[in-house]
Amino acid sequence: GAGPAGLTAAFYLRIKGHRATVFEARHKPGGMMRYGIPAYRLPEEVLDREIGQILSLGIDLKTDQQLGKDFDLRKLKEAGFDAILIAVGLQASRKMALEGIPEKGLLWGIDFLVDVNEGKKLILKDKVVIVGGGNVAIDAARAARRLGAKEVLLVYRRSRAEMPAIRAEVNEAEREGVTFLFQANPTRVLTENGQMTGLRCVRMELGERDESGRPSPKAVAGSEFQLEAEQIILAVGQEAGNEAMIEDLWYSPSGSISVDPITLRTESEQVFAAGDIAKGPGTVIEAIEAGRRAASSIDRFLGGDGVIETLFVERSSESSYSGQRDRGFAERRRAEIPSLPISERLQGFVEVEQCLTDDLAIEEARRCLQCDLEVRLACEARTEKPA
């Protein structure tokens, strides 16, 4: 998989001197960064540039090659690969048991975002209901507004505080006109003459905390109600596609590949797994971290030292640091990143968050707490001998 975990692992393994080949099921690399995150959050030209920098190290990329269809683990081992990393992500929408789902018309979160990012011509109706509370649901809601939906309502079974979506993205969705209905859950899709007309829902109350650490939602008896909806997008989670179902591997009850939590090695010899397929849905930076960890483990498995730390900038001097703060340091506020006005955002998929100016970036850098040097000072203070 050529998503954030797979590309990161290939990058560090190549730096360590290994030959790295990345197999990707789709036509272009990037995984959910390309096919799941809309361009208003991650422009394609930025993605292309950074992936190009990774591949320029001499990494071999093979696209349109799907695990389980075009090759399997046995063929990779026979081809002479000494170690294999499975980082295929969670590329399928989790299906929801809902009565009355029509054969056509209802959209699934991941599939909808893939169509959006591939530039397919999508025409949405005026009243759209999104079901879900994660990043896929929020991205689908914001994309729907950009595709012409006049009213976008997001229905979530827990409260706003329990939403797994990135808080800033939820706030931006609200600013862009998305409305929210919390502690409600759909039970049936309503249709008339083959056309969707709405959702039958039930109110939810929050009970004891479940395995996720969040209060578990329970239906309130007799609280059924109906919502009007011309189009419905179900975005209640992600799951592994058929390509990730491999007989030689063990899986957790949630469907992720079972791995050693430290080394990310599976039960199968030579095989490692990283990213969403091994951990469940997460952020891009979490997948990158997993790719780094997988590269270290694979390098060690192949006889290396596993050290992949990279120093990008060297400090000119540490000895002059005294721990003193500039006057007014505590009152300095975080620099606000400029963003597009709401009226301009909804005209298309132009990047919303702009860059800091040089002056703002320098001001923000001056808020740094210098934690590494603070630790050094504390260590020195503890080891100083009393007079």
Buried (B, 14 or more C-beta within 10 A) or exposed (E): BBBBBBBBBBBBBBBBEBEBEBBBBBEBBBBBBBBBBBBBBBBBEEBBEEBEEBBEEEBEBEEEBBBBEEBBBEEBBEEEBEBBBBBBBBBBBBEBEBEBBEEEBBBBBBBBBBBBBEEEEEEBBEBBBBBBBBBBBBBBBBBBBBBEBEBBBBBBBBBBEBBBBBEEBBEBBBEBBBEBBBBBBBBBBBBEEEEBBBBBBBBBEBEEEEEEEBBBBBBEEEEEEEBEBBBBBBBBBBBBBEBBEBEEBEBEEEBBBEBEEEBBBBEBEBBBBBBBBBBBBBEBEBBBBBBBBBBBBBBEBBEBEBEBEEEEEEEEEEEEBEEEEEEEEEEEEEBEEEBBEEEEBBEEBEBBEEEBEEEBEEBBEEEEEEEEBEEBBEEEEEEEEEE
